[in-house]
Amino acid sequence: MHPLHISGLTLDELRRRRLKSLIMSEKAIREYPGEYHQIKNQLNYILTHLVDVSEYFSMACSLAAVLKKMGKGTLFYEYYYENLHPNKFGRARYFRATCGDLLEQINELKKWRSSKHKLTLIK
């Protein structure tokens, strides 16, 4: 297999998919700002507090429901919805790590959004 092919996809195709996901995610953030903040707040809580295993199922279902609302094609849905939902592929042992990865992706999305809108400080 050619080194620039992953699962039969070229690097250019992967880049196009990523850009499309970023664009769809930005649109979802504009449409659902409250849900976006809820996702970030839940992730921050999960990553900064001890979560008892008895809380895992309800917490994971709650987070997954908000991720699903953001819509297909978004960064939130395409990987993280199913990998956090306990009735899909989500597992308690990977919950915190997957949440950390999602928060990293949200930070990358934030950087991408900022890079598109150059702001100038006027004194």
C-alpha positions as a printed Julia matrix, in Angstrom:
123×3 Matrix{Float64}:
   0.0    0.0    0.0
   1.25   3.48  -0.86
   2.3    5.44   2.28
  -0.14   8.24   1.45
  -3.1    5.84   1.36
  -4.93   5.02   4.57
  -7.79   2.55   4.32
  -7.86   3.12   0.58
  -8.1    6.9    0.99
  -5.5    9.35  -0.22
  -4.05  12.02   2.03
  -5.88  14.64  -0.08
  -9.18  12.84   0.47
  -8.56  12.7    4.22
  -7.79  16.42   4.23
 -11.0   17.17   2.29
 -13.01  15.09   4.76
 -11.4   16.91   7.69
 -12.16  20.31   6.18
 -15.76  19.3    5.51
 -16.07  18.09   9.11
 -14.66  21.39  10.42
 -17.09  23.4    8.27
 -20.06  21.28   9.39
 -18.93  21.57  13.01
 -18.69  25.35  12.78
 -22.21  25.46  11.36
 -23.47  23.24  14.21
 -21.85  25.53  16.79
 -23.69  28.51  15.28
 -26.98  26.59  15.29
 -26.59  25.05  18.75
 -24.39  27.36  20.86
 -25.96  26.19  24.13
 -25.29  22.56  23.31
 -21.72  23.38  22.31
 -21.11  25.02  25.69
 -22.8   22.1   27.41
 -20.41  19.68  25.67
 -17.38  21.71  26.72
 -18.65  22.02  30.3
 -19.33  18.29  30.55
 -15.9   17.45  29.13
 -14.18  19.83  31.53
 -16.06  18.33  34.47
 -15.22  14.76  33.43
 -11.56  15.6   32.96
 -11.14  17.55  36.21
 -13.23  15.48  38.65
 -13.25  11.88  39.74
 -16.19  10.15  38.08
 -17.56   7.17  39.95
 -18.26   4.15  37.78
 -21.89   4.29  38.95
 -22.17   7.73  37.26
 -20.58   6.6   34.01
 -23.65   5.29  32.18
 -25.88   8.32  32.73
 -23.02  10.75  32.15
 -21.97   9.04  28.9
 -25.57   8.87  27.64
 -26.11  12.55  28.44
 -22.95  13.6   26.61
 -23.71  11.34  23.65
 -27.22  12.8   23.31
 -25.81  16.33  23.0
 -23.14  15.16  20.55
 -25.83  13.52  18.42
 -27.82  16.76  18.33
 -24.86  18.56  16.75
 -25.52  16.47  13.65
 -24.0   14.03  11.23
 -20.93  15.19   9.39
 -19.63  17.12  12.39
 -16.57  16.45  14.43
 -18.88  15.77  17.37
 -20.94  13.07  15.73
 -18.85  11.11  13.28
 -16.45   9.56  15.75
 -17.28  10.65  19.26
 -21.02   9.99  19.44
 -20.68   6.24  18.91
 -17.38   5.93  20.78
 -18.8    7.61  23.89
 -22.33   6.16  23.89
 -22.34   3.11  26.21
 -24.94   1.29  24.08
 -22.78   1.7   20.97
 -18.99   1.32  21.21
 -18.38   3.38  24.37
 -16.65   1.68  27.28
 -16.1    2.97  30.81
 -12.37   2.19  30.7
 -11.88   4.54  27.7
 -14.37   7.23  28.72
 -11.95   9.78  30.19
  -9.38   9.28  27.41
 -12.0    9.68  24.68
 -13.35  12.8   26.39
  -9.81  14.2   26.52
  -9.35  13.49  22.84
 -12.65  15.19  22.01
 -11.63  18.27  24.0
  -8.35  18.38  22.03
 -10.32  18.22  18.79
 -12.58  21.05  20.0
  -9.48  23.13  20.75
  -8.16  22.42  17.24
 -11.55  23.45  15.84
 -11.35  26.66  17.88
  -7.88  27.41  16.44
  -9.15  26.71  12.91
 -12.12  29.02  13.42
  -9.86  31.76  14.81
  -7.43  31.47  11.9
 -10.26  32.19   9.45
 -11.25  35.43  11.18
  -8.27  37.73  11.55
  -9.09  40.3   14.2
  -7.17  43.52  14.71
  -6.97  45.25  18.07
  -7.64  48.98  17.75
  -6.44  51.24  20.53
